[in-house]
């Protein structure tokens, strides 16, 4: 298992870890704040305030770490997917069936926009197209969800990683699913 896949696997437990840590640090902060209010000794109050600050700092560091891990996973999987898309593609399958418009789709996928500035005020919709690019080095599983506003735009998800099954790796403009060659393939 590659380090990126291991990190992706561990990232899936983020909610469990975050919930446990939130309860632990939240309980500590509430208890410390209660003690601060009820304590009359300045030394105790100062120590509890310091402990509250440390607990909040640790909690924020964990949150930032989780967000950073997600960013690393998406970057690695994005680079892996783009590299795989640029390989020699033997055949293309869409929704489990071979298609005769694979060359047009691969051509458009190679122009995928992966810049962070790609986002606009729309969102992906369903139904999605499950695309598998069959290369000499193995299959490249993708999901393309149509955009809610831009007619021929699709949000691209790389299905080899759980994190990028939920987070897009780019946007692609293609008419491959709508041309006359596409209709005959269905």
PEPEZI-V809409 format. One record per residue. RES is the residue in one letter. SS is DSSP state (alpha for helix, beta for strand, coil for the rest). OMEGA is omega in whole degrees, 0 to 359 (none if undefined). D_FIRST is the distance of its C-alpha to the first C-alpha in Angstrom with 2 decimals. Layout:
RES|SS|OMEGA|D_FIRST, RES|SS|OMEGA|D_FIRST
This chain:
X|coil|180|0.00, X|coil|178|3.81, X|alpha|180|6.59, X|alpha|178|8.17, X|alpha|176|6.16, X|alpha|177|6.40, X|alpha|178|9.89, X|alpha|180|10.58, X|alpha|179|10.02, X|alpha|181|12.24, X|alpha|182|14.59, X|coil|178|15.56, X|coil|184|17.32, X|alpha|182|19.41, X|alpha|177|22.53, X|alpha|180|22.57, X|alpha|181|22.12, X|alpha|179|24.56, X|alpha|180|27.07, X|alpha|180|27.09, X|alpha|178|27.51, X|alpha|179|30.09, X|alpha|182|32.10, X|alpha|182|31.98, X|alpha|177|32.98, X|alpha|178|35.30, X|alpha|179|37.10, X|alpha|181|37.47, X|alpha|179|38.86, X|alpha|178|41.30, X|alpha|180|42.44, X|alpha|178|42.90, X|alpha|177|44.84, X|alpha|180|47.01, X|alpha|179|47.72, X|alpha|181|48.56, X|alpha|186|51.08, X|alpha|182|52.68, X|coil|179|52.72, X|coil|181|55.78, X|coil|182|54.66, X|alpha|180|53.50, X|alpha|179|51.20, X|alpha|180|49.31, X|alpha|180|49.09, X|alpha|180|47.70, X|alpha|180|45.06, X|alpha|177|43.98, X|alpha|178|43.85, X|alpha|178|41.66, X|alpha|176|39.33, X|alpha|180|39.24, X|alpha|179|38.34, X|alpha|180|35.54, X|alpha|178|34.12, X|alpha|179|34.31, X|alpha|179|32.72, X|alpha|179|29.73, X|alpha|179|29.40, X|alpha|178|29.62, X|alpha|178|27.06, X|alpha|179|24.56, X|alpha|179|25.44, X|alpha|177|25.07, X|alpha|179|21.68, X|alpha|178|20.45, X|alpha|178|22.01, X|alpha|178|20.57, X|alpha|179|16.95, X|alpha|180|17.76, X|alpha|179|19.30, X|alpha|180|16.40, X|alpha|181|13.98, X|alpha|180|16.80, X|alpha|180|17.53, X|alpha|182|14.14, X|alpha|177|13.86, X|alpha|179|17.55, X|alpha|179|17.32, X|alpha|181|14.59, X|alpha|180|16.86, X|alpha|177|19.99, X|alpha|180|18.80, X|alpha|180|17.91, X|alpha|182|21.27, X|coil|175|23.08, X|coil|175|22.02, X|coil|181|24.42, X|beta|182|24.37, X|beta|179|25.65, X|beta|182|26.48, X|beta|174|26.14, X|beta|177|26.17, X|beta|181|27.43, X|coil|175|27.39, X|coil|181|26.50, X|beta|176|29.26, X|beta|182|29.62, X|coil|180|31.76, X|coil|178|34.31, X|coil|182|33.79, X|alpha|181|30.25, X|alpha|179|31.47, X|alpha|180|33.09, X|alpha|179|30.05, X|alpha|178|27.70, X|alpha|180|30.46, X|alpha|178|30.58, X|alpha|179|26.82, X|coil|176|26.84, X|coil|182|29.36, X|coil|177|27.26, X|beta|181|28.30, X|coil|181|25.43, X|coil|177|27.78, X|alpha|182|27.91, X|alpha|185|31.61, X|alpha|187|31.00, X|coil|174|31.74, X|coil|189|35.18, X|coil|177|36.97, X|coil|184|35.53, X|coil|179|32.59, X|beta|178|30.63, X|beta|177|32.36, X|beta|3|31.75, X|beta|180|31.69, X|beta|173|28.49, X|beta|175|27.68, X|beta|185|24.38, X|beta|175|23.79, X|beta|174|21.50, X|beta|179|21.74, X|beta|179|21.29, X|beta|178|20.51, X|coil|179|20.37, X|coil|180|16.67, X|beta|182|15.89, X|beta|177|16.88, X|beta|182|17.00, X|beta|180|17.73, X|beta|170|20.16, X|beta|178|22.76, X|beta|179|26.06, X|beta|179|28.35, X|beta|178|31.96, X|beta|183|33.42, X|coil|183|36.21, X|coil|184|38.68, X|coil|191|37.89, X|coil|186|38.57, X|coil|180|36.24, X|beta|181|33.40, X|beta|174|30.01, X|beta|185|27.19, X|beta|178|23.86, X|beta|180|20.68, X|beta|191|17.24, X|coil|178|15.87, X|coil|179|12.18, X|coil|178|11.89, X|coil|182|14.01, X|alpha|181|15.64, X|alpha|168|16.87, X|alpha|180|17.99, X|alpha|182|20.54, X|coil|184|21.07, X|coil|176|22.37, X|coil|179|21.20, X|beta|177|24.69, X|beta|179|28.03, X|beta|174|29.41, X|beta|178|33.01, X|coil|173|33.58, X|coil|185|36.42, X|coil|182|34.47, X|coil|188|34.57, X|coil|184|38.31, X|coil|180|39.98, X|alpha|178|42.16, X|alpha|181|39.49, X|alpha|182|37.13, X|alpha|181|39.84, X|alpha|181|40.28, X|alpha|181|36.59, X|coil|none|36.79
